[in-house]
Amino acid sequence: MSGRRRKVARQSSMPGSARVTTSGPKANTIAKSLAIGNPADGYYALKTMSDTNGASAAVTDDEVIDGIKLLAETEGIFARPQAA
């Protein structure tokens, strides 16, 4: 891991969103671009997280909204749901 930053990922916790690690129907979430049916680079995302001692987490739509508000209030940044 020398010289590499730890990679961390997050996906919507709505059913069907965590498609890198689970399977199921496509999700209905405000973070639309994170709710893809079959991530083309899912294997590489998992490998990168593993190689860098990274992690992933599922977040709810309410947590996404809270993140958007926090960034706006504290940093003056308006983030899209996929980036919050």
N, C-alpha and C positions, 0 to 999 in steps of 0.2 A: 504494500500500500504506500510505499515511499513516494512522496510528492503528489499523491492523488488526493483530491478532496472526497469526503464521504458523500455519496449520492443518496438522496432521499426522495421518495415519490409519494404521491397521495392520489387517491381516487375517491369518487363519490361512494358513499356507503349504501346508496339506493340499490335494491335488488337488481343484479345484472351489471352493475358498474365495475366491480372489481375484477375485470376480465383478464388481468395479468395473472391472477392467482386462482380465480374461480371461474365457473361457467354458469350460464343461465341466460334468460331473456335480456334484451337490451333495456337499460334503465330509463326511467323518467326523472330527470334531474335538471337543475338549473345550470349545471356545469356540462353543457351538451357535448363539447368536444372531448370530455373525459369518459363519456358513456358510449364508446364505440363497441361494436359487436365482437370484433376479433382484432386486437392490436397487432399490427404488422411487426412491430419491434418488441413485442412482449418478452420474448426469449432474451433479447439483448438488455432490456430494462432489468430483468431479474438477474442476469449475469453481472451487469454493472453494479447493481446494489450489493450483490454477494462479494464481488471483487474489491469493493471499497468499504466493506463493513457497513453498508447503508441500511436503509429501512424503508418500509412503506406503511401507509396508514389510510384507512377509509374514513371519510368525513361526511357528516350529514349536510343537507342543504342549509340548515340553520347555522352550522359551523362555518360554511362558506360565506353566508351573509354576514356573520359576525366578523370574519376575517376582512371582508370588503370594507365594513364600517371602521374597523380598527385601523387599517391602512389609510383610509381617507382622513380620519380624525387625527392620527398621530404623525403621519408622514405627508399628507396632502396628495396621496396617490389614489386614483380611482382604478381599481383592478377589475378586470373581467372575472366572472365566476371561476373560470378555469385557472386563473392565476392567483386567486386569493388563498 
